[in-house]
């Protein structure tokens, strides 16, 4: 009998929030600056418009990002990290550090 541990176990909860293939990269870009949809699309060119829309909606629903709509013509929508999302920045830094170490490992492995 398997029990859903979402909301109970911190690892399962974090894993569910980060299940989207692009979630980490979107959070990385939004940690640098607030971005409009097209800016995110240009920063992640292999990401389709439909997938980006789906990822942003999921991240907004999960409280990781904020979608701000400005009342103007043409409409302007901007995405930013929520306070909860900003608290993820040290994790992004740790992933970057570990990723660089792993890249060095791969390079040293290829050289042997």
C-alpha positions in Angstrom: 0.0 0.0 0.0 1.6 3.2 -1.2 0.8 6.5 0.4 1.2 9.9 -1.3 3.7 11.7 0.8 3.2 15.1 -0.9 2.9 17.7 1.8 4.3 15.3 4.4 7.8 14.4 3.2 10.0 17.4 2.2 11.8 15.4 -0.6 8.6 14.2 -2.2 7.0 17.6 -1.9 10.0 19.3 -3.5 10.2 16.7 -6.2 6.6 17.2 -7.2 7.0 20.9 -7.4 10.1 20.5 -9.6 8.7 17.8 -11.9 8.4 20.0 -15.0 11.4 19.6 -17.3 11.9 23.3 -17.5 11.0 24.4 -14.0 14.6 24.8 -12.8 15.7 26.8 -15.8 12.7 29.1 -15.6 13.4 29.7 -11.9 17.0 30.4 -12.7 16.1 33.0 -15.4 13.5 34.6 -13.1 16.1 34.7 -10.3 18.1 37.1 -12.5 15.2 39.5 -13.3 11.5 39.7 -13.9 10.7 38.6 -17.4 7.9 38.8 -19.9 6.7 35.7 -21.7 8.6 36.4 -24.9 11.8 37.1 -23.0 11.5 33.7 -21.4 10.8 32.1 -24.7 13.9 33.7 -26.2 16.0 32.6 -23.2 14.8 29.0 -23.7 14.5 28.6 -27.5 13.9 24.9 -27.5 10.9 25.3 -25.2 7.6 25.5 -27.1 5.0 28.2 -26.4 2.5 25.6 -25.2 5.0 24.0 -22.8 6.1 27.4 -21.4 2.5 28.4 -20.8 1.8 25.1 -19.0 5.0 25.4 -16.9 4.3 29.0 -15.9 0.7 28.2 -15.0 1.8 25.2 -12.9 4.5 27.2 -11.2 2.1 30.1 -10.5 -0.5 27.6 -9.1 2.2 26.1 -6.8 3.1 29.6 -5.5 6.7 29.6 -7.0 6.1 32.6 -9.3 3.9 35.6 -9.6 2.1 36.5 -12.9 1.5 40.3 -13.0 -0.9 41.7 -15.6 -0.6 45.4 -16.3 -3.7 47.2 -17.4 -2.5 48.7 -20.6 -2.7 48.4 -24.4 -1.2 46.2 -25.6 -1.5 44.0 -22.5 1.7 43.4 -20.6 2.3 40.3 -18.5 5.4 39.9 -16.4 6.6 36.9 -14.4 8.7 37.1 -11.2 9.7 34.8 -8.4 7.3 34.9 -5.4 8.8 35.2 -1.9 8.7 31.4 -1.7 10.4 31.2 -5.1 13.1 33.6 -4.0 13.8 31.4 -1.1 14.8 28.7 -3.6 17.8 30.8 -4.8 20.3 29.1 -2.5 19.2 25.8 -3.9 19.8 27.1 -7.5 23.3 28.3 -6.4 24.0 24.8 -5.0 22.8 23.1 -8.1 25.0 25.3 -10.2 28.0 24.6 -8.1 27.3 20.8 -8.1 26.6 20.9 -11.8 30.0 22.6 -12.5 31.7 20.0 -10.3 30.0 17.2 -12.3 31.0 18.8 -15.6 34.6 18.8 -14.4 34.2 15.1 -13.4 32.9 14.2 -16.9 35.8 16.1 -18.5 38.4 14.2 -16.3 36.6 10.9 -17.0 36.8 11.6 -20.7 40.5 12.4 -20.4 41.4 9.0 -18.9 
